[in-house]
Amino acid sequence: MTTTFIIDRKQLHAVLLSIKKQTPKCFKTGIVQINIPPNQIELHAAGITKYLSAQTKGYCDILVPMRLLYAFSSTMSAVKLKFKVKRGEIRCGNSTFKSSEITIRPMFNMDNEVMPMIAAEFDLLKYVYEPKASELENFKLTRKISNTREKLRSRLLEAIVMLDPYHMSYAELQNLVNSKFQT
């Protein structure tokens, strides 16, 4: 997975300088979380959130050392900075920095229909077919998904009893229901 964003260097530098002045201890060892939705970035660091307009591609969330972004914004001379980020690596101009502190993950449910705030069982089960277990844990959905799967199993058992005269197997019914989630 890769993402890119192009941002005004002076604007980014001013925001990072402000964070550095407000939270000097966090600045040295802190990590900044950058959400990359369309046409902007959301920069979250030390309890501070800033919204900056940017050209974006590959909508996701990234974690980058704050001091690294500051180094790019203070030493580069270009008016616009183009960042390209992939797992363990960030590139700006001709400079590339590699570190295990640099992480990237897709934005929550970005490629699918948007998950409702109060998700129904169908929404939860449909979502299960897309993310990895770590994503479910990140969004605190593991227990909810597990409970919903158990309800589905119980309801399938009830339905199969009613459909027994029609020679419907549990596996056939389960496949039929699961096909609805994979669309």
Z-matrix of the N, CA and C atoms (Angstrom, degrees):
N
C 1 1.440
C 2 1.525 1 108.68
N 3 1.328 2 115.63 1 136.96
C 4 1.457 3 122.11 2 -179.02
C 5 1.520 4 109.10 3 -137.18
N 6 1.310 5 116.16 4 148.51
C 7 1.453 6 121.63 5 174.39
C 8 1.517 7 109.12 6 -137.38
N 9 1.311 8 115.82 7 154.41
C 10 1.462 9 120.62 8 174.00
C 11 1.520 10 108.91 9 -134.02
N 12 1.310 11 114.78 10 148.87
C 13 1.453 12 119.87 11 170.50
C 14 1.515 13 109.21 12 -147.41
N 15 1.334 14 114.88 13 143.07
C 16 1.461 15 122.25 14 179.07
C 17 1.520 16 106.93 15 -116.10
N 18 1.326 17 115.19 16 127.14
C 19 1.461 18 120.06 17 -172.52
C 20 1.522 19 110.09 18 -139.09
N 21 1.318 20 115.49 19 152.89
C 22 1.458 21 121.25 20 176.15
C 23 1.529 22 109.17 21 -67.30
N 24 1.321 23 116.17 22 123.27
C 25 1.463 24 121.43 23 -175.53
C 26 1.524 25 112.28 24 -60.61
N 27 1.323 26 117.41 25 -45.55
C 28 1.474 27 120.78 26 -177.52
C 29 1.525 28 111.57 27 -64.37
N 30 1.310 29 115.81 28 -39.76
C 31 1.464 30 119.89 29 179.30
C 32 1.534 31 110.23 30 -64.42
N 33 1.319 32 117.27 31 -46.57
C 34 1.466 33 121.10 32 178.24
C 35 1.528 34 110.53 33 -61.88
N 36 1.318 35 116.31 34 -44.30
C 37 1.470 36 120.09 35 -178.96
C 38 1.535 37 111.33 36 -62.31
N 39 1.320 38 116.93 37 -41.63
C 40 1.467 39 120.80 38 179.64
C 41 1.533 40 111.03 39 -62.33
N 42 1.317 41 116.68 40 -41.82
C 43 1.472 42 120.47 41 179.41
C 44 1.529 43 110.25 42 -65.23
N 45 1.327 44 117.09 43 -46.06
C 46 1.468 45 120.66 44 -179.22
C 47 1.528 46 111.56 45 -66.64
N 48 1.314 47 117.29 46 -37.43
C 49 1.464 48 121.30 47 176.70
C 50 1.529 49 110.33 48 -63.73
N 51 1.309 50 116.40 49 -40.42
C 52 1.468 51 121.62 50 177.18
C 53 1.534 52 110.75 51 -61.39
N 54 1.328 53 116.61 52 -45.02
C 55 1.463 54 120.43 53 178.58
C 56 1.529 55 110.08 54 -64.29
N 57 1.322 56 116.40 55 -39.89
C 58 1.469 57 121.04 56 179.69
C 59 1.527 58 110.69 57 -61.16
N 60 1.328 59 117.06 58 -40.90
C 61 1.466 60 120.90 59 -179.84
C 62 1.525 61 111.79 60 -70.98
N 63 1.336 62 116.64 61 -37.14
C 64 1.459 63 120.79 62 -176.80
C 65 1.524 64 112.71 63 -77.37
N 66 1.309 65 117.58 64 -34.02
C 67 1.473 66 121.13 65 -176.25
C 68 1.528 67 110.24 66 -137.27
N 69 1.325 68 117.76 67 69.90
C 70 1.471 69 119.49 68 -175.53
C 71 1.530 70 113.89 69 -60.96
N 72 1.319 71 118.85 70 -34.56
C 73 1.465 72 120.23 71 -179.96
C 74 1.526 73 111.39 72 -67.12
N 75 1.311 74 116.46 73 -43.12
C 76 1.472 75 120.78 74 179.29
C 77 1.523 76 111.24 75 -69.00
N 78 1.300 77 116.60 76 -29.60
C 79 1.457 78 120.02 77 -175.80
C 80 1.524 79 112.08 78 -63.30
N 81 1.323 80 117.18 79 -41.64
C 82 1.468 81 120.68 80 -174.80
C 83 1.523 82 112.86 81 -64.66
N 84 1.309 83 117.79 82 -41.41
C 85 1.455 84 120.42 83 -175.95
C 86 1.530 85 112.74 84 -115.98
N 87 1.331 86 116.66 85 0.40
C 88 1.455 87 120.66 86 -172.97
C 89 1.515 88 115.32 87 -75.97
N 90 1.293 89 112.82 88 156.33
C 91 1.458 90 122.55 89 176.86
C 92 1.525 91 107.01 90 -110.66
N 93 1.309 92 116.14 91 138.95
C 94 1.451 93 120.86 92 176.09
C 95 1.533 94 107.95 93 -104.36
N 96 1.323 95 115.34 94 135.62
C 97 1.459 96 120.33 95 174.56
C 98 1.511 97 107.10 96 -98.98
N 99 1.315 98 115.86 97 128.44
C 100 1.458 99 120.56 98 179.40
C 101 1.518 100 107.64 99 -119.29
N 102 1.335 101 115.38 100 117.99
C 103 1.462 102 121.05 101 173.01
C 104 1.518 103 105.87 102 -91.32
N 105 1.326 104 115.92 103 134.14
C 106 1.457 105 119.90 104 -175.74
C 107 1.529 106 109.46 105 -119.19
N 108 1.342 107 116.76 106 81.59
C 109 1.460 108 119.95 107 172.16
C 110 1.532 109 108.87 108 -85.93
N 111 1.319 110 118.63 109 -179.01
C 112 1.465 111 119.81 110 179.08
C 113 1.538 112 112.89 111 -60.90
N 114 1.306 113 116.60 112 133.79
C 115 1.468 114 125.71 113 170.02
C 116 1.526 115 117.17 114 64.63
N 117 1.301 116 117.73 115 15.61
C 118 1.463 117 119.53 116 175.56
C 119 1.519 118 109.28 117 -164.56
N 120 1.320 119 115.33 118 167.40
C 121 1.458 120 119.69 119 168.14
C 122 1.521 121 106.92 120 -124.48
N 123 1.307 122 114.89 121 147.69
C 124 1.455 123 121.98 122 175.30
C 125 1.514 124 106.14 123 -112.08
N 126 1.310 125 116.24 124 114.62
C 127 1.456 126 122.09 125 -176.06
C 128 1.524 127 108.55 126 -101.99
N 129 1.336 128 117.38 127 120.66
C 130 1.462 129 123.08 128 -178.31
C 131 1.530 130 108.89 129 -118.44
N 132 1.325 131 116.02 130 121.13
C 133 1.468 132 119.61 131 179.37
C 134 1.517 133 109.61 132 -153.57
N 135 1.311 134 116.33 133 132.91
C 136 1.468 135 123.25 134 174.68
C 137 1.527 136 112.48 135 47.89
N 138 1.316 137 116.78 136 43.05
C 139 1.458 138 121.08 137 178.48
C 140 1.514 139 114.67 138 78.53
N 141 1.298 140 118.10 139 6.24
C 142 1.464 141 123.15 140 -179.36
C 143 1.524 142 108.08 141 -111.43
N 144 1.330 143 116.39 142 135.53
C 145 1.460 144 121.54 143 176.49
C 146 1.513 145 108.78 144 -122.44
N 147 1.321 146 115.81 145 130.11
C 148 1.466 147 122.13 146 177.78
C 149 1.516 148 108.32 147 -127.63
N 150 1.328 149 116.22 148 141.48
C 151 1.451 150 122.96 149 178.01
C 152 1.522 151 108.16 150 -110.36
N 153 1.333 152 115.97 151 124.89
C 154 1.451 153 121.18 152 -178.07
C 155 1.525 154 109.00 153 -126.34
N 156 1.334 155 116.71 154 134.16
C 157 1.458 156 118.39 155 177.54
C 158 1.525 157 108.80 156 -71.65
N 159 1.328 158 115.13 157 142.88
C 160 1.465 159 121.03 158 -176.81
C 161 1.519 160 109.21 159 -160.60
N 162 1.307 161 115.63 160 159.20
C 163 1.459 162 121.10 161 170.31
C 164 1.533 163 105.12 162 -90.88
N 165 1.316 164 117.17 163 125.70
C 166 1.459 165 120.14 164 -173.73
C 167 1.522 166 111.67 165 -126.35
N 168 1.310 167 114.46 166 154.62
C 169 1.462 168 121.71 167 175.89
C 170 1.524 169 107.32 168 -151.64
N 171 1.330 170 116.18 169 136.87
C 172 1.463 171 119.79 170 -179.85
C 173 1.509 172 110.70 171 79.78
N 174 1.297 173 117.49 172 65.86
C 175 1.449 174 123.53 173 -173.16
C 176 1.527 175 111.92 174 -60.01
N 177 1.330 176 115.35 175 123.15
C 178 1.458 177 120.17 176 -176.73
C 179 1.528 178 109.78 177 -166.64
N 180 1.312 179 115.22 178 -176.34
C 181 1.461 180 123.01 179 174.13
C 182 1.517 181 107.11 180 -114.23
N 183 1.333 182 116.04 181 137.74
C 184 1.464 183 119.18 182 176.35
C 185 1.525 184 109.27 183 -129.68
N 186 1.318 185 115.53 184 153.71
C 187 1.457 186 122.92 185 174.21
C 188 1.522 187 107.17 186 -121.10
N 189 1.342 188 115.84 187 126.24
C 190 1.461 189 122.17 188 -175.46
C 191 1.526 190 108.29 189 -138.79
N 192 1.328 191 118.61 190 143.54
C 193 1.466 192 119.96 191 174.49
C 194 1.536 193 110.28 192 -59.49
N 195 1.320 194 115.18 193 131.33
C 196 1.458 195 121.49 194 -177.21
C 197 1.527 196 111.46 195 -60.45
N 198 1.318 197 116.13 196 -42.48
C 199 1.466 198 120.20 197 -177.90
C 200 1.523 199 111.74 198 -62.82
N 201 1.333 200 117.15 199 -28.18
C 202 1.461 201 121.38 200 178.87
C 203 1.530 202 111.08 201 -69.67
N 204 1.324 203 117.06 202 -46.34
C 205 1.466 204 119.90 203 176.79
C 206 1.523 205 110.67 204 -60.49
N 207 1.333 206 115.37 205 -40.64
C 208 1.460 207 120.41 206 179.05
C 209 1.533 208 110.27 207 -62.79
N 210 1.323 209 117.09 208 -40.98
C 211 1.466 210 120.91 209 178.81
C 212 1.526 211 110.72 210 -62.01
N 213 1.319 212 117.02 211 -43.49
C 214 1.464 213 119.95 212 177.67
C 215 1.527 214 110.84 213 -62.34
N 216 1.335 215 116.61 214 -47.01
C 217 1.469 216 119.28 215 -175.66
C 218 1.528 217 112.80 216 -70.23
N 219 1.323 218 118.13 217 -25.86
C 220 1.464 219 119.99 218 -178.18
C 221 1.530 220 113.38 219 -92.31
N 222 1.318 221 118.41 220 -19.43
C 223 1.467 222 119.17 221 -177.21
C 224 1.525 223 114.24 222 -107.11
N 225 1.304 224 117.50 223 -19.93
C 226 1.472 225 120.35 224 179.36
C 227 1.525 226 109.36 225 -81.17
N 228 1.314 227 116.65 226 148.64
C 229 1.467 228 119.95 227 -177.91
C 230 1.523 229 113.14 228 -105.16
N 231 1.329 230 118.21 229 -10.16
C 232 1.466 231 121.38 230 -177.63
C 233 1.527 232 110.76 231 -63.94
N 234 1.313 233 116.16 232 149.81
C 235 1.468 234 121.77 233 177.04
C 236 1.530 235 109.64 234 -68.28
N 237 1.314 236 115.98 235 -43.06
C 238 1.470 237 121.95 236 178.60
C 239 1.521 238 108.54 237 -113.19
N 240 1.315 239 116.12 238 137.76
C 241 1.456 240 121.34 239 176.09
C 242 1.523 241 108.35 240 -105.84
N 243 1.324 242 115.50 241 131.49
C 244 1.466 243 120.05 242 176.03
C 245 1.520 244 107.71 243 -108.45
N 246 1.336 245 114.82 244 117.33
C 247 1.458 246 121.46 245 178.30
C 248 1.523 247 108.92 246 -103.77
N 249 1.303 248 115.12 247 136.25
C 250 1.461 249 121.66 248 172.68
C 251 1.521 250 105.70 249 -123.21
N 252 1.324 251 116.18 250 122.93
C 253 1.461 252 120.99 251 -174.24
C 254 1.522 253 109.82 252 -123.41
N 255 1.328 254 114.24 253 134.33
C 256 1.451 255 121.23 254 169.05
C 257 1.522 256 106.88 255 -139.38
N 258 1.305 257 116.81 256 170.66
C 259 1.468 258 120.58 257 -175.34
C 260 1.537 259 110.43 258 -53.13
N 261 1.329 260 114.89 259 120.92
C 262 1.458 261 120.98 260 176.23
C 263 1.514 262 115.42 261 79.31
N 264 1.340 263 117.95 262 6.54
C 265 1.462 264 119.39 263 -175.45
C 266 1.525 265 111.94 264 -152.12
N 267 1.325 266 115.80 265 139.01
C 268 1.460 267 121.90 266 173.10
C 269 1.529 268 107.50 267 -131.33
N 270 1.304 269 115.18 268 136.81
C 271 1.459 270 121.65 269 -179.65
C 272 1.523 271 108.38 270 -124.36
N 273 1.323 272 115.09 271 135.64
C 274 1.459 273 121.98 272 175.19
C 275 1.519 274 106.69 273 -138.63
N 276 1.319 275 116.54 274 116.16
C 277 1.460 276 119.96 275 -175.17
C 278 1.514 277 109.37 276 62.58
N 279 1.332 278 117.17 277 -128.80
C 280 1.463 279 121.80 278 178.49
C 281 1.524 280 112.66 279 -92.74
N 282 1.317 281 117.34 280 0.55
C 283 1.468 282 121.32 281 -177.73
C 284 1.519 283 110.66 282 -95.42
N 285 1.313 284 115.62 283 135.57
C 286 1.458 285 122.11 284 177.29
C 287 1.519 286 108.29 285 -127.61
N 288 1.332 287 115.33 286 134.54
C 289 1.458 288 120.70 287 177.90
C 290 1.514 289 107.62 288 -125.11
N 291 1.331 290 116.49 289 130.62
C 292 1.462 291 121.73 290 179.46
C 293 1.520 292 109.57 291 -114.72
N 294 1.330 293 115.34 292 133.52
C 295 1.453 294 121.33 293 179.19
C 296 1.516 295 109.54 294 -162.75
N 297 1.322 296 116.03 295 145.96
C 298 1.468 297 120.16 296 176.15
C 299 1.528 298 111.09 297 -69.86
N 300 1.333 299 117.78 298 -14.25
C 301 1.464 300 120.96 299 177.89
C 302 1.530 301 111.99 300 -72.32
N 303 1.320 302 117.58 301 -16.11
C 304 1.462 303 121.48 302 -178.58
C 305 1.526 304 108.31 303 -89.05
N 306 1.319 305 115.69 304 113.56
C 307 1.462 306 120.23 305 179.65
C 308 1.512 307 109.78 306 -125.07
N 309 1.310 308 115.24 307 157.78
C 310 1.456 309 122.12 308 -179.87
C 311 1.520 310 108.12 309 -143.21
N 312 1.324 311 116.07 310 140.94
C 313 1.463 312 120.22 311 176.69
C 314 1.519 313 108.36 312 -149.09
N 315 1.306 314 116.87 313 151.80
C 316 1.470 315 119.00 314 179.94
C 317 1.514 316 110.56 315 -65.94
N 318 1.313 317 115.40 316 149.07
C 319 1.462 318 118.79 317 174.96
C 320 1.517 319 108.29 318 -64.88
N 321 1.300 320 116.89 319 149.68
C 322 1.460 321 123.45 320 -177.73
C 323 1.518 322 111.35 321 -50.99
N 324 1.332 323 115.77 322 115.75
C 325 1.454 324 123.02 323 172.21
C 326 1.522 325 113.05 324 55.25
N 327 1.333 326 118.22 325 31.21
C 328 1.457 327 121.47 326 -173.25
C 329 1.524 328 113.33 327 -66.08
N 330 1.326 329 118.71 328 -36.48
C 331 1.446 330 120.89 329 -175.31
C 332 1.527 331 113.40 330 -86.77
N 333 1.295 332 117.61 331 -5.92
C 334 1.463 333 121.47 332 -179.29
C 335 1.514 334 109.05 333 -110.94
N 336 1.330 335 114.52 334 -177.46
C 337 1.447 336 117.77 335 171.56
C 338 1.518 337 107.25 336 -60.65
N 339 1.317 338 117.10 337 152.43
C 340 1.461 339 120.34 338 -178.70
C 341 1.520 340 109.29 339 -70.56
N 342 1.318 341 116.47 340 133.36
C 343 1.461 342 122.11 341 177.92
C 344 1.526 343 108.25 342 -70.65
N 345 1.317 344 118.38 343 127.70
C 346 1.462 345 120.36 344 177.66
C 347 1.528 346 111.49 345 -63.43
N 348 1.321 347 117.16 346 153.00
C 349 1.463 348 121.25 347 179.30
C 350 1.526 349 110.52 348 -58.86
N 351 1.327 350 116.80 349 -42.04
C 352 1.464 351 120.86 350 175.12
C 353 1.520 352 105.49 351 -108.45
N 354 1.316 353 115.13 352 91.73
C 355 1.459 354 121.08 353 -172.79
C 356 1.523 355 111.30 354 -77.93
N 357 1.321 356 115.64 355 132.17
C 358 1.457 357 121.38 356 174.20
C 359 1.529 358 108.68 357 -77.33
N 360 1.322 359 116.35 358 166.64
C 361 1.457 360 120.20 359 179.95
C 362 1.526 361 111.31 360 -56.46
N 363 1.323 362 116.99 361 -39.99
C 364 1.458 363 120.43 362 -179.91
C 365 1.531 364 110.56 363 -60.78
N 366 1.332 365 117.18 364 -43.63
C 367 1.469 366 121.60 365 179.36
C 368 1.529 367 111.13 366 -61.10
N 369 1.328 368 116.35 367 -43.56
C 370 1.466 369 120.27 368 179.95
C 371 1.526 370 111.70 369 -63.94
N 372 1.321 371 116.22 370 -45.72
C 373 1.455 372 119.20 371 -178.75
C 374 1.522 373 111.64 372 -68.38
N 375 1.311 374 117.48 373 -34.40
C 376 1.462 375 120.34 374 176.55
C 377 1.531 376 109.50 375 -64.85
N 378 1.299 377 117.63 376 -39.50
C 379 1.459 378 121.52 377 -179.04
C 380 1.526 379 112.06 378 -66.15
N 381 1.310 380 117.42 379 -30.00
C 382 1.461 381 121.76 380 -177.05
C 383 1.528 382 111.41 381 -59.37
N 384 1.309 383 118.82 382 -29.31
C 385 1.458 384 120.35 383 -176.32
C 386 1.521 385 112.93 384 -75.11
N 387 1.308 386 119.43 385 -10.43
C 388 1.453 387 121.74 386 -177.36
C 389 1.531 388 115.07 387 -102.18
N 390 1.340 389 120.56 388 -52.00
C 391 1.462 390 119.66 389 -170.55
C 392 1.527 391 113.53 390 -85.63
N 393 1.305 392 113.73 391 169.82
C 394 1.458 393 121.74 392 173.93
C 395 1.526 394 108.45 393 -88.02
N 396 1.306 395 116.90 394 163.16
C 397 1.471 396 121.29 395 179.97
C 398 1.521 397 111.08 396 -57.49
N 399 1.329 398 117.69 397 -35.99
C 400 1.466 399 120.19 398 -179.82
C 401 1.525 400 111.23 399 -64.46
N 402 1.344 401 117.20 400 -34.58
C 403 1.464 402 119.94 401 177.69
C 404 1.522 403 110.70 402 -67.77
N 405 1.343 404 116.52 403 -40.33
C 406 1.461 405 119.56 404 178.07
C 407 1.521 406 110.12 405 -61.53
N 408 1.324 407 117.00 406 -40.89
C 409 1.458 408 121.48 407 179.03
C 410 1.530 409 110.46 408 -66.08
N 411 1.328 410 117.32 409 -41.91
C 412 1.471 411 121.06 410 179.56
C 413 1.520 412 111.78 411 -58.31
N 414 1.329 413 116.37 412 -35.21
C 415 1.456 414 120.12 413 -177.94
C 416 1.527 415 112.57 414 -99.58
N 417 1.330 416 115.88 415 14.03
C 418 1.466 417 122.75 416 175.96
C 419 1.533 418 111.75 417 55.51
N 420 1.332 419 116.50 418 42.77
C 421 1.461 420 120.99 419 -179.24
C 422 1.530 421 113.16 420 -108.46
N 423 1.313 422 118.36 421 -4.18
C 424 1.461 423 120.92 422 -173.60
C 425 1.525 424 112.20 423 -57.21
N 426 1.316 425 117.98 424 -51.21
C 427 1.467 426 121.03 425 -178.41
C 428 1.530 427 110.52 426 -65.83
N 429 1.312 428 116.70 427 -42.64
C 430 1.460 429 120.52 428 -179.33
C 431 1.530 430 111.11 429 -61.52
N 432 1.330 431 116.08 430 -43.01
C 433 1.463 432 120.80 431 178.32
C 434 1.526 433 110.15 432 -64.26
N 435 1.316 434 116.79 433 -43.00
C 436 1.462 435 121.23 434 -179.78
C 437 1.532 436 110.63 435 -60.74
N 438 1.322 437 117.17 436 -45.85
C 439 1.467 438 121.15 437 178.38
C 440 1.520 439 111.48 438 -62.78
N 441 1.322 440 116.55 439 -40.31
C 442 1.459 441 120.74 440 -179.67
C 443 1.525 442 110.90 441 -67.64
N 444 1.320 443 117.12 442 -39.43
C 445 1.469 444 120.23 443 176.57
C 446 1.528 445 111.02 444 -62.69
N 447 1.322 446 116.68 445 -39.64
C 448 1.464 447 120.90 446 179.35
C 449 1.533 448 110.37 447 -64.88
N 450 1.330 449 117.01 448 -41.16
C 451 1.477 450 120.27 449 176.48
C 452 1.522 451 110.59 450 -61.57
N 453 1.328 452 116.16 451 -42.49
C 454 1.460 453 120.06 452 178.91
C 455 1.526 454 110.26 453 -61.40
N 456 1.320 455 117.45 454 -45.79
C 457 1.468 456 121.21 455 179.41
C 458 1.527 457 110.75 456 -58.21
N 459 1.328 458 116.19 457 -44.90
C 460 1.463 459 121.24 458 179.74
C 461 1.535 460 111.03 459 -62.87
N 462 1.312 461 116.52 460 -43.24
C 463 1.468 462 120.22 461 -179.08
C 464 1.529 463 111.47 462 -69.25
N 465 1.330 464 116.62 463 -34.62
C 466 1.466 465 119.40 464 176.29
C 467 1.530 466 110.38 465 -64.51
N 468 1.339 467 116.35 466 -39.62
C 469 1.470 468 119.88 467 177.65
C 470 1.529 469 110.87 468 -62.88
N 471 1.332 470 116.81 469 -41.44
C 472 1.470 471 120.44 470 177.40
C 473 1.527 472 110.67 471 -63.56
N 474 1.333 473 116.14 472 -43.72
C 475 1.466 474 120.35 473 -177.81
C 476 1.520 475 111.75 474 -66.77
N 477 1.318 476 116.90 475 -36.05
C 478 1.464 477 119.65 476 -177.14
C 479 1.526 478 110.69 477 -67.53
N 480 1.330 479 116.37 478 -31.14
C 481 1.471 480 119.86 479 176.29
C 482 1.531 481 109.24 480 -63.93
N 483 1.324 482 116.48 481 -42.50
C 484 1.469 483 120.23 482 179.92
C 485 1.532 484 112.10 483 -70.60
N 486 1.330 485 116.83 484 -30.18
C 487 1.465 486 120.58 485 -177.05
C 488 1.528 487 113.21 486 -93.04
N 489 1.315 488 117.27 487 0.60
C 490 1.467 489 121.27 488 -179.31
C 491 1.525 490 112.92 489 -53.61
N 492 1.342 491 119.74 490 -41.35
C 493 1.470 492 118.78 491 179.39
C 494 1.536 493 112.98 492 -60.32
N 495 1.310 494 118.21 493 -17.98
C 496 1.468 495 121.64 494 -178.08
C 497 1.535 496 111.66 495 -100.23
N 498 1.327 497 116.84 496 10.95
C 499 1.465 498 123.71 497 176.65
C 500 1.534 499 112.43 498 58.16
N 501 1.301 500 115.22 499 39.68
C 502 1.470 501 121.45 500 176.86
C 503 1.512 502 107.64 501 -92.09
N 504 1.330 503 116.87 502 127.91
C 505 1.467 504 120.08 503 179.37
C 506 1.534 505 109.81 504 -89.93
N 507 1.317 506 114.16 505 161.45
C 508 1.463 507 119.88 506 177.17
C 509 1.527 508 110.23 507 -59.50
N 510 1.325 509 116.57 508 -43.78
C 511 1.474 510 121.03 509 -178.71
C 512 1.526 511 111.21 510 -61.97
N 513 1.335 512 117.20 511 -41.57
C 514 1.473 513 120.66 512 179.11
C 515 1.525 514 110.74 513 -62.94
N 516 1.324 515 115.65 514 -44.42
C 517 1.466 516 119.98 515 -179.82
C 518 1.534 517 110.58 516 -66.25
N 519 1.317 518 115.90 517 -41.97
C 520 1.460 519 119.89 518 178.68
C 521 1.540 520 110.65 519 -62.80
N 522 1.317 521 117.60 520 -43.10
C 523 1.465 522 120.96 521 178.04
C 524 1.521 523 111.54 522 -62.51
N 525 1.321 524 116.79 523 -39.42
C 526 1.455 525 121.45 524 178.46
C 527 1.532 526 110.82 525 -61.82
N 528 1.319 527 116.16 526 -48.47
C 529 1.472 528 120.61 527 179.24
C 530 1.525 529 111.25 528 -65.29
N 531 1.334 530 116.98 529 -44.49
C 532 1.477 531 120.50 530 -179.72
C 533 1.521 532 111.97 531 -62.59
N 534 1.331 533 117.81 532 -31.93
C 535 1.469 534 119.67 533 178.94
C 536 1.526 535 111.38 534 -62.49
N 537 1.316 536 117.59 535 -27.37
C 538 1.471 537 121.28 536 177.85
C 539 1.529 538 111.71 537 -67.40
N 540 1.321 539 117.17 538 -31.26
C 541 1.452 540 121.19 539 -177.98
C 542 1.520 541 112.54 540 -80.79
N 543 1.304 542 117.34 541 -20.23
C 544 1.453 543 121.44 542 -174.56
C 545 1.528 544 113.04 543 -90.35
N 546 1.302 545 118.76 544 4.33
C 547 1.472 546 120.91 545 179.52
C 548 1.491 547 111.64 546 -83.13
